[in-house]
Amino acid sequence: MSQIFHPSMNFIVRVTLLVIVFVLVGLGGLGYYIVNSPYITDVGVVKAQPVPYSHKQHVGNLGLDCRYCHTSVEDSNTASLPPTATCMGCHAQVAKDSKVLELVRASAKDNQPLEWIRVHNLPDYVYFNHSIHVKQGVGCETCHGRIDQMTVVAKVQTLQMSWCLDCHRNPEKYIRPREAVFTMGYKPTVDQATLGPQLVAQYGIHTKQLTDCSICHR
């Protein structure tokens, strides 16, 4: 019986299969890049706010404590946004005629809250409690980055499940003394590899419980 296909078809088939493999790997890599890109995660994407509030000025230069504005962060699941009265506590005297603060003054006069743009926004199916993280020694900058160096706030972490689980599985790598939770640029006085496990034991953190689905999905 005569040969149906020319011998060169073996080479063509091999090349075709190789091309298909490369295309599939390339598509997988492209998908991974897109999922982890700023287009999806918003990491590094600055969002203009109705009032150009600079954390660098207020926190970094003036030394304002996070809790001055985010008053419920130690007691509630939400950190809370400051009411206009908090802003006016200073700006009734400081830069009181600044054009930049016109919306703040209008908000105070009309008793209407400012509509800030959310930067860190978790899906509705995720339960997150700020107070328990503060209590367990998770620093603000661990999730929010060096907020004291930001003129305009942007995300520095993806807040994706894999990122959360890394901390939940290995809390000793991230936690710090409670008195240092609000410290920017925190450096442990002893090696974290030594301090971390000590704090995990002191705070009663159980990693098996932290990786239970019901911790974050309720």
C-alpha positions in Angstrom: 0.0 0.0 0.0 1.4 3.3 -1.0 2.2 5.9 1.7 -0.6 8.4 2.2 1.3 11.3 3.7 4.7 12.5 2.6 7.5 12.0 5.2 7.8 15.8 5.7 4.4 15.7 7.4 6.1 14.2 10.5 8.2 17.4 10.8 5.1 19.6 10.2 3.1 17.8 12.8 5.9 18.2 15.4 6.3 21.9 14.6 2.5 22.4 14.8 2.3 20.6 18.2 5.3 22.7 19.5 3.6 25.9 18.3 0.3 24.9 20.0 2.2 24.2 23.3 3.9 27.6 23.1 0.6 29.4 22.3 -1.1 27.7 25.3 1.8 28.5 27.6 1.8 32.1 26.3 -1.9 32.5 26.8 -1.6 31.1 30.4 1.2 33.6 31.1 -0.8 36.4 29.6 -3.8 35.5 31.7 -1.7 35.4 34.9 -0.2 38.8 34.1 -3.6 40.3 33.4 -5.1 38.9 36.6 -2.2 40.4 38.6 -1.9 43.6 36.7 -2.9 47.0 37.9 -5.8 46.8 35.4 -7.4 44.2 37.7 -5.8 44.8 41.1 -5.6 48.6 41.0 -2.2 48.4 42.7 -0.3 51.7 42.2 -3.4 53.3 40.6 -4.0 56.7 42.2 -7.6 57.9 42.4 -8.4 61.6 42.5 -10.4 62.6 45.6 -13.0 65.4 45.8 -10.5 67.2 48.1 -6.8 66.7 47.5 -6.0 65.4 51.0 -2.3 64.5 51.4 -1.4 61.8 53.9 2.3 62.8 53.3 1.6 66.2 54.7 -0.7 65.3 57.5 0.8 62.0 58.6 4.4 62.2 57.4 5.2 65.9 58.0 2.8 66.8 60.8 2.8 63.4 62.5 -1.0 63.0 62.7 -1.9 59.6 64.2 -4.1 57.3 62.0 -6.7 57.1 64.8 -7.3 60.9 64.7 -9.3 60.5 61.5 -10.0 56.7 61.4 -11.5 56.7 64.9 -13.2 53.3 64.9 -10.2 51.2 63.6 -9.5 49.7 67.0 -13.1 48.9 67.9 -15.0 48.2 64.6 -14.8 46.1 61.5 -14.5 49.4 59.5 -11.7 52.0 59.9 -14.3 54.7 59.3 -13.8 58.0 57.3 -13.6 61.2 59.2 -16.7 63.5 59.4 -16.2 67.0 58.1 -16.2 68.2 61.7 -12.8 66.4 62.1 -11.3 68.3 59.2 -12.7 71.6 60.4 -11.3 71.0 63.9 -8.0 72.2 62.4 -9.1 74.0 59.2 -11.4 76.4 60.9 -8.1 78.1 61.8 -5.5 76.6 59.6 -5.7 77.5 55.8 -9.3 78.5 56.5 -9.5 80.5 53.3 -7.8 78.0 51.0 -9.6 77.4 47.7 -8.6 73.7 48.0 -10.8 73.4 51.0 -13.9 75.0 49.5 -15.8 71.6 49.4 -14.8 71.0 53.0 -16.3 74.3 54.2 -19.4 73.8 52.0 -19.8 70.3 53.6 -19.6 71.7 57.1 -22.0 74.6 56.2 -24.6 72.4 54.5 -24.1 69.5 56.9 -23.6 67.1 54.0 -20.8 64.6 54.1 -18.0 64.5 51.5 -18.1 61.6 49.1 -14.7 60.1 49.1 -13.6 57.6 46.5 -12.9 54.1 47.9 -9.3 52.9 47.3 -9.3 49.7 49.3 -12.5 47.9 48.5 -13.1 44.3 49.2 -15.9 42.2 47.5 -19.2 41.8 49.4 -18.5 38.1 50.0 -15.4 38.9 52.0 -15.6 39.7 55.7 -12.8 41.8 57.1 -12.5 43.2 60.6 -10.0 46.0 61.2 -10.2 45.8 64.9 -9.1 42.2 65.2 -6.1 42.8 62.9 -5.1 45.8 65.0 -5.5 43.8 68.2 -3.3 41.0 66.8 -0.5 43.3 65.9 -1.0 43.8 62.1 0.5 47.2 61.2 -1.4 49.7 59.1 1.5 49.8 56.6 1.4 46.0 56.2 -1.8 46.4 54.1 -1.8 50.1 53.2 1.9 50.7 52.7 3.8 53.8 53.6 0.7 56.0 53.7 2.9 58.7 55.3 4.7 59.1 52.0 1.7 59.3 49.8 0.4 62.6 48.4 -2.5 60.7 46.8 -3.4 57.3 48.2 -3.0 54.2 46.0 -3.2 50.5 46.8 0.2 48.8 47.4 -1.2 45.3 47.9 -3.6 43.3 45.7 -5.9 42.3 48.6 -6.4 39.1 46.7 -7.1 35.8 48.6 -3.6 34.4 48.0 -2.1 37.5 49.6 -4.3 37.3 52.6 -3.6 33.6 53.0 0.1 34.2 53.1 -0.3 36.2 56.2 -2.9 33.9 57.7 -0.6 30.9 57.2 2.5 32.7 58.4 1.5 35.5 60.8 4.8 35.4 62.5 6.4 37.1 59.5 4.1 40.1 59.7 2.8 40.9 63.2 4.4 43.4 65.5 4.0 44.7 69.1 0.6 46.3 69.5 2.1 49.6 70.4 3.8 49.7 67.0 0.7 49.0 64.9 0.3 52.6 63.9 4.0 53.3 63.4 5.2 54.0 59.9 8.5 52.7 58.9 8.5 50.2 61.7 11.7 48.2 62.3 11.7 45.4 65.0 14.2 45.8 67.8 15.0 42.1 67.5 15.0 39.8 64.5 11.5 39.1 63.2 12.2 35.4 63.0 12.6 35.5 66.8 10.0 38.1 67.7 7.3 36.8 65.4 6.7 33.4 67.0 6.9 35.0 70.4 4.1 37.4 69.5 2.0 34.6 67.9 2.1 32.7 71.2 1.5 35.9 73.2 -1.5 36.9 71.2 -3.0 33.4 71.1 -3.0 33.2 67.3 -3.9 29.8 65.9 -3.0 29.4 62.2 -5.3 26.4 61.7 -8.3 28.6 62.6 -7.0 31.4 60.4 -7.1 29.3 57.3 -10.7 28.1 57.9 -13.0 29.4 55.1 -15.6 30.8 57.5 -13.0 33.3 58.9 -13.3 35.5 55.8 -16.4 34.1 54.1 -19.6 34.3 56.2 
